[in-house]
Amino acid sequence: QEFAGFVEGDSVSFSGKALVSSLDPIGGENTFGQLLIKAYGENYTELAAGVSTILIDSTTTVDEWQDLSAELIVPAGTLQVQIGVEIVVGNNPVGALYFDDLQMTYSGGMTQ
């Protein structure tokens, strides 16, 4: 999802929970999920990114919700901020990831 109206120095946080089920565990080399925040300038030039500090992958404990969060300080020239769930599919991917309770919060001078 994308948002406009942020100003330089605003703080954006994106948090939620993720689960790997024992019925369909994620697997495959370089396959993972995470929360993502990106700041874009003119012509969709990426200015900055923040990702969750925990990756959900084949080493994640199954059947246990994991708390995830990502943060970003909005840089100068930002026209849009994008938040999302990113799933990177590597070699021989299998399984499913579940996400819940996703929310964005911010502090600063957002004008929208």
Wavefront OBJ file of the C-alpha trace (Angstrom):
o trace
v 0.000 0.000 0.000
v 1.226 3.502 -0.757
v 0.882 6.750 1.170
v 1.735 10.340 0.265
v 2.148 13.454 2.365
v 5.103 12.496 4.547
v 7.756 15.089 5.267
v 11.472 14.700 5.866
v 12.194 13.286 9.320
v 8.827 11.592 9.815
v 9.125 8.184 11.450
v 7.188 5.294 9.889
v 6.729 1.902 11.560
v 5.105 -1.198 10.099
v 4.407 -4.169 12.345
v 2.539 -7.437 12.422
v 2.768 -11.142 13.070
v 3.875 -14.030 10.862
v 3.376 -17.779 11.135
v 4.844 -20.885 9.521
v 2.424 -23.789 9.875
v 3.663 -27.316 10.568
v 1.086 -28.468 7.988
v 2.848 -26.582 5.159
v 6.261 -25.322 6.354
v 8.251 -22.932 4.212
v 11.407 -24.294 2.658
v 13.865 -23.789 -0.139
v 17.201 -22.067 -0.294
v 16.958 -18.243 -0.134
v 13.173 -18.298 0.390
v 11.856 -15.963 3.095
v 9.243 -13.397 4.066
v 9.573 -10.019 5.760
v 7.874 -6.670 6.284
v 9.072 -3.831 4.084
v 8.857 -0.015 4.007
v 10.213 1.973 1.044
v 10.475 5.705 0.377
v 10.252 6.888 -3.234
v 11.074 10.201 -4.861
v 10.449 11.483 -8.373
v 10.070 8.884 -11.127
v 9.733 6.206 -8.439
v 13.378 6.493 -7.497
v 13.921 4.462 -4.328
v 15.405 6.726 -1.672
v 15.438 4.460 1.385
v 14.134 1.131 2.675
v 13.483 -0.496 6.015
v 12.893 -4.215 6.495
v 11.884 -6.322 9.474
v 14.781 -7.438 11.617
v 13.445 -11.001 11.673
v 13.187 -13.038 8.473
v 10.563 -15.765 8.304
v 12.239 -18.758 6.637
v 12.888 -22.482 6.989
v 14.565 -21.935 10.386
v 11.505 -20.211 11.903
v 9.770 -22.131 14.689
v 6.540 -23.633 13.306
v 3.086 -23.020 14.782
v 4.268 -20.001 16.765
v 3.377 -16.439 15.783
v 6.464 -14.241 15.318
v 6.367 -10.483 16.014
v 7.780 -8.455 13.122
v 8.481 -4.752 12.762
v 10.222 -2.444 10.311
v 11.060 1.232 10.696
v 12.031 4.066 8.386
v 12.915 7.734 8.835
v 11.561 9.564 5.787
v 14.415 11.146 3.790
v 14.303 14.465 1.928
v 12.586 14.325 -1.440
v 10.127 11.562 -0.506
v 6.879 11.709 -2.469
v 5.464 8.312 -1.512
v 5.999 5.715 1.179
v 5.126 2.089 0.419
v 4.517 -0.636 2.985
v 4.080 -4.309 2.245
v 4.781 -7.927 2.898
v 7.646 -9.187 0.771
v 8.043 -12.873 -0.005
v 11.271 -13.774 -1.749
v 11.162 -17.074 -3.609
v 14.557 -18.724 -3.932
v 15.565 -22.185 -5.142
v 13.014 -25.017 -4.811
v 10.465 -23.039 -2.758
v 7.735 -24.859 -0.843
v 5.255 -24.032 1.886
v 3.182 -21.088 2.990
v 3.545 -18.012 5.190
v 0.717 -16.414 7.132
v 0.614 -12.751 8.189
v -1.852 -11.078 10.586
v -2.413 -7.909 12.639
v -0.545 -5.688 10.166
v -0.468 -2.009 11.064
v 1.369 1.155 10.110
v 2.029 3.962 12.551
v 3.845 7.234 12.043
v 4.938 10.320 13.894
v 5.837 13.691 12.499
v 4.299 16.125 10.066
v 2.501 13.913 7.578
v 0.077 16.211 5.736
v -2.500 13.649 4.608
l 1 2 3 4 5 6 7 8 9 10 11 12 13 14 15 16 17 18 19 20 21 22 23 24 25 26 27 28 29 30 31 32 33 34 35 36 37 38 39 40 41 42 43 44 45 46 47 48 49 50 51 52 53 54 55 56 57 58 59 60 61 62 63 64 65 66 67 68 69 70 71 72 73 74 75 76 77 78 79 80 81 82 83 84 85 86 87 88 89 90 91 92 93 94 95 96 97 98 99 100 101 102 103 104 105 106 107 108 109 110 111 112
